[in-house]
Structure formats: structure tokens, C-alpha cells
Amino acid sequence: MKLAALIAIALCAMLEAHAAQDLTNHFGKTIRLHDDGRVPADNPFVGKPGWKPEKYTLGNRNIQGAALHPRTGQLWTHEHGPQGGDEVNVIRAGVNYGWPVVTYGVNYGIGTKIGEGTHKPGMAQPMHYWVPSIAPSGMAFYTGDKFPAWRGDLFVGALRDQVLVRLKLDGDKIVSEERMLKNVLGRIRDVRSGPDGYLYLLTDESNGVLTRIEPAGQ
């Protein structure tokens, strides 16, 4: 593809991306509602003229996975960056997660800078990010008893990198990353902590598989 076409594509993408900072629409936002569709009275943008009250956060790019922390009940998510800059975030009321003003990724194909860099006052930093991109998919906190050393850790599947990522937590902080099963199963689409204590993975190939992870020697 010619450079001019790549630049045109990047400019169009940026025009759409800036909607993530516009509180009059739903692009790049998380939404918080009651089960019956009512807007909670304590949502952060309730009562602000022109701001949609169902919004809970803004500046999110492309959320792919979400899981509730088993101890705190907080919602953790991860999202695809552009070329690089995949993020793990904790979703908190009224927080601006920065897209497309700040990001650790660059424009597809041409590698040019997006927005204003990686930091800006008033915009949250991710809990963890990947450069280059791994294309994260499903994720889950491990809550079983088959792998005691993993209890409470966050597991993320990856499409591009075809790997299972284990993020070691210390309280609410990610302190290390381990990559497992690289190119063993293919594109890992989803991850679940099973009620039987095992970890389950689902791939999305045409001949995809459901895999149960068991302790060695079992």
C-alpha cells in the first residue's frame, strides 16, 4: 500500500478515535447501568448538561477482556492498542484512560506518533501495557486450588502472539509477567478459571480446541 494511502487511513482512524474524548457519544466509553436499564444515581456524569449519564469512564480504545477482581470486586479490563500499546486497566468512576491523546502505541504501518505521547495530567496510566502488541483476548483471575501459587493472578489469552500470559499480582499491583504455551495451541481466544480448580483455554482456529490446564504429573 502506498504511503499516501496509509496516511489517509491513519487520519480517518484518528478522526474517529477522538470521539473517545467526546462525552456526548458512546465511543470509547464504559457504560454503567442497573439490570433493568436505569442509570445509577451515583454515576460520575449524572446531572452534567450535555453529558450522557450512563457513561462511567472515557478514553478507552477497544476493550477485549473484562473480569471482576475476586477480592475487591473491582472491574479489570484490557484493550487493544493501535500498533503496540495494549493496556490493562482498573475501571474507576469518571477516569479518563487517555485514548487517543496518550498511548504507548503508534500509527499502523507508518509508525508515527499518536496524540501527545504516553503521559498527560488528568489521564490515567495503565496498570500494565505491551509493546509490541500481543493482541490480548479473554482474561480471568485464577481462583482455584489446583495451582496454589497462581491463586489471585490474572491470566490473559493472546491472539497475535499465540500465548497465555500470567500477570502476577501483589495486592492491586502487577509485579511480573510470565508467558506460557507460546505457539503451542494457536490463537487463544478465551481464558476461564473453572469451578473444578483447573484453568481452561479456548482457541479460535477453524479446528479450535478447548484445553484444560492441569498440574504436571497429574
VEXDREN-2710 file (C-alpha; in Angstrom, 1 decimal):
% VEXDREN-2710
k/r/px/py/pz
1/MET/0.0/0.0/0.0
2/LYS/1.3/3.5/-0.9
3/LEU/2.4/5.9/1.8
4/ALA/-0.3/8.4/0.9
5/ALA/-3.0/5.7/1.4
6/LEU/-1.5/4.7/4.7
7/ILE/-1.5/8.3/5.9
8/ALA/-5.1/8.8/4.8
9/ILE/-6.2/5.7/6.7
10/ALA/-4.4/6.8/9.8
11/LEU/-6.0/10.3/9.6
12/CYS/-9.5/8.8/9.2
13/ALA/-8.8/6.5/12.2
14/MET/-7.7/9.4/14.3
15/LEU/-10.8/11.4/13.5
16/GLU/-13.0/8.5/14.7
17/ALA/-10.7/8.0/17.7
18/HIS/-11.2/11.5/19.0
19/ALA/-14.8/10.6/19.7
20/ALA/-13.4/8.7/22.7
21/GLN/-12.9/12.1/24.4
22/ASP/-16.4/13.4/23.5
23/LEU/-18.9/12.9/26.3
24/THR/-21.9/13.4/24.0
25/ASN/-21.5/9.9/22.4
26/HIS/-20.7/6.3/23.5
27/PHE/-17.5/5.8/21.5
28/GLY/-14.5/4.8/23.7
29/LYS/-16.6/4.7/26.9
30/THR/-17.6/2.2/29.5
31/ILE/-21.3/2.3/30.5
32/ARG/-22.8/1.5/33.9
33/LEU/-26.5/0.6/34.3
34/HIS/-28.7/-1.3/36.7
35/ASP/-30.0/-4.6/35.5
36/ASP/-33.3/-3.0/34.4
37/GLY/-31.6/-0.4/32.4
38/ARG/-31.8/2.5/34.8
39/VAL/-28.9/4.9/35.3
40/PRO/-27.4/4.6/38.8
41/ALA/-27.8/7.9/40.6
42/ASP/-24.1/7.9/41.6
43/ASN/-22.7/7.6/38.1
44/PRO/-19.9/10.3/37.7
45/PHE/-21.6/12.3/34.9
46/VAL/-25.2/12.4/36.2
47/GLY/-26.6/15.9/36.1
48/LYS/-23.9/17.4/33.9
49/PRO/-25.6/19.2/30.9
50/GLY/-24.9/17.5/27.6
51/TRP/-23.1/14.5/29.2
52/LYS/-24.7/11.2/28.8
53/PRO/-25.4/10.0/32.4
54/GLU/-24.9/6.3/31.7
55/LYS/-21.2/6.8/31.0
56/TYR/-18.8/5.6/33.6
57/THR/-15.3/6.2/32.0
58/LEU/-13.9/7.7/28.8
59/GLY/-10.8/7.4/26.7
60/ASN/-11.0/3.6/26.3
61/ARG/-9.9/2.3/22.9
62/ASN/-11.0/-1.2/22.3
63/ILE/-11.8/-3.3/25.3
64/GLN/-11.5/-7.0/24.7
65/GLY/-11.4/-8.7/28.1
66/ALA/-13.0/-8.0/31.5
67/ALA/-13.0/-9.7/34.9
68/LEU/-14.0/-8.8/38.4
69/HIS/-11.2/-9.0/41.0
70/PRO/-12.1/-11.8/43.3
71/ARG/-11.1/-9.9/46.5
72/THR/-12.0/-6.2/45.8
73/GLY/-14.8/-6.7/43.2
74/GLN/-13.3/-4.0/41.0
75/LEU/-13.7/-4.4/37.2
76/TRP/-10.4/-5.0/35.4
77/THR/-10.2/-4.7/31.7
78/HIS/-7.7/-4.9/28.9
79/GLU/-7.8/-3.3/25.5
80/HIS/-6.1/-3.5/22.1
81/GLY/-3.8/-0.6/21.4
82/PRO/-3.1/0.5/17.9
83/GLN/0.3/-0.8/16.7
84/GLY/1.5/-1.6/20.2
85/GLY/0.2/-0.2/23.4
86/ASP/-2.2/-2.9/24.6
87/GLU/-3.3/-2.0/28.1
88/VAL/-4.6/-3.5/31.4
89/ASN/-6.7/-1.0/33.3
90/VAL/-8.8/-1.0/36.5
91/ILE/-12.1/0.7/35.7
92/ARG/-12.9/3.6/38.1
93/ALA/-15.7/6.1/38.1
94/GLY/-15.0/9.2/36.0
95/VAL/-11.5/8.2/35.0
96/ASN/-10.1/9.3/31.6
97/TYR/-7.9/6.5/30.2
98/GLY/-6.4/8.8/27.6
99/TRP/-7.2/7.4/24.1
100/PRO/-6.2/8.9/21.7
101/VAL/-4.4/11.7/23.5
102/VAL/-2.0/9.4/25.2
103/THR/-1.0/5.9/24.2
104/TYR/2.1/3.6/24.1
105/GLY/1.2/2.6/20.5
106/VAL/1.9/4.2/17.1
107/ASN/0.0/4.5/13.9
108/TYR/-0.4/1.3/11.9
109/GLY/2.0/0.7/9.1
110/ILE/3.8/4.1/9.3
111/GLY/4.9/4.1/13.0
112/THR/4.1/7.7/13.6
113/LYS/3.3/9.2/16.9
114/ILE/-0.3/9.3/18.1
115/GLY/-1.6/12.1/20.2
116/GLU/0.6/13.9/22.7
117/GLY/2.8/11.0/23.9
118/THR/2.4/8.5/26.8
119/HIS/1.6/10.8/29.7
120/LYS/-0.7/13.7/30.4
121/PRO/-2.0/15.1/33.7
122/GLY/-5.6/14.0/34.3
123/MET/-5.3/10.9/32.2
124/ALA/-4.7/7.5/33.8
125/GLN/-1.7/5.3/33.2
126/PRO/-2.4/1.6/32.5
127/MET/-1.7/-1.0/35.2
128/HIS/0.4/-2.8/32.5
129/TYR/1.0/-2.5/28.8
130/TRP/2.5/-4.4/25.9
131/VAL/4.9/-3.1/23.3
132/PRO/4.9/-4.7/20.8
133/SER/1.3/-5.7/20.9
134/ILE/0.2/-9.3/21.9
135/ALA/-3.4/-8.7/20.8
136/PRO/-5.0/-9.7/24.2
137/SER/-8.3/-11.6/24.2
138/GLY/-10.2/-13.1/27.1
139/MET/-8.9/-12.9/30.6
140/ALA/-9.7/-14.3/34.1
141/PHE/-8.5/-14.2/37.6
142/TYR/-7.4/-17.6/38.8
143/THR/-9.5/-18.6/41.9
144/GLY/-8.9/-22.4/42.0
145/ASP/-7.0/-24.7/44.3
146/LYS/-5.1/-26.8/41.7
147/PHE/-2.3/-24.2/41.3
148/PRO/-1.9/-22.6/44.7
149/ALA/1.0/-20.3/43.5
150/TRP/-1.3/-18.9/40.9
151/ARG/-4.3/-18.0/43.1
152/GLY/-5.3/-14.4/42.6
153/ASP/-3.2/-14.0/39.5
154/LEU/-4.6/-12.6/36.2
155/PHE/-4.4/-14.8/33.1
156/VAL/-4.7/-13.2/29.6
157/GLY/-5.0/-15.0/26.2
158/ALA/-3.3/-13.6/23.2
159/LEU/-4.2/-13.8/19.5
160/ARG/-1.2/-12.3/17.7
161/ASP/1.4/-13.8/20.0
162/GLN/-0.5/-17.1/20.4
163/VAL/0.5/-17.2/24.1
164/LEU/-1.0/-17.4/27.6
165/VAL/0.1/-14.6/29.8
166/ARG/0.2/-14.8/33.6
167/LEU/0.3/-11.5/35.4
168/LYS/1.5/-11.9/39.0
169/LEU/-0.3/-9.6/41.4
170/ASP/0.8/-8.2/44.7
171/GLY/-2.4/-6.7/46.1
172/ASP/-3.7/-4.5/43.4
173/LYS/-0.3/-4.2/41.6
174/ILE/1.0/-6.2/38.7
175/VAL/4.6/-7.1/39.7
176/SER/5.7/-9.6/37.0
177/GLU/4.7/-11.3/33.7
178/GLU/5.1/-14.9/32.6
179/ARG/4.4/-16.1/29.1
180/MET/3.4/-19.7/28.6
181/LEU/2.4/-22.1/25.8
182/LYS/3.9/-19.9/23.1
183/ASN/2.8/-21.2/19.7
184/VAL/1.5/-24.5/21.3
185/LEU/-2.3/-24.0/21.0
186/GLY/-2.6/-21.2/18.4
187/ARG/-4.7/-18.1/18.9
188/ILE/-6.0/-18.2/22.5
189/ARG/-9.4/-16.6/22.4
190/ASP/-10.7/-17.1/26.0
191/VAL/-9.5/-18.0/29.4
192/ARG/-11.6/-19.2/32.4
193/SER/-10.9/-20.4/35.9
194/GLY/-13.1/-23.5/36.2
195/PRO/-15.2/-24.5/39.2
196/ASP/-13.1/-27.7/39.4
197/GLY/-10.0/-25.6/40.1
198/TYR/-8.4/-26.1/36.6
199/LEU/-7.7/-23.4/34.1
200/TYR/-9.5/-23.6/30.7
201/LEU/-8.4/-22.1/27.4
202/LEU/-10.4/-21.8/24.1
203/THR/-8.8/-21.2/20.7
204/ASP/-10.5/-19.6/17.7
205/GLU/-8.9/-21.6/14.9
206/SER/-11.1/-23.3/12.3
207/ASN/-10.2/-26.5/14.1
208/GLY/-10.1/-24.8/17.5
209/VAL/-9.8/-26.7/20.8
210/LEU/-10.9/-26.4/24.4
211/THR/-7.9/-27.2/26.6
212/ARG/-7.8/-27.9/30.3
213/ILE/-4.5/-26.9/32.1
214/GLU/-3.5/-29.4/34.8
215/PRO/-0.6/-29.6/37.2
216/ALA/2.4/-31.5/35.9
217/GLY/2.3/-35.2/36.7
218/GLN/-1.4/-35.4/37.3
END
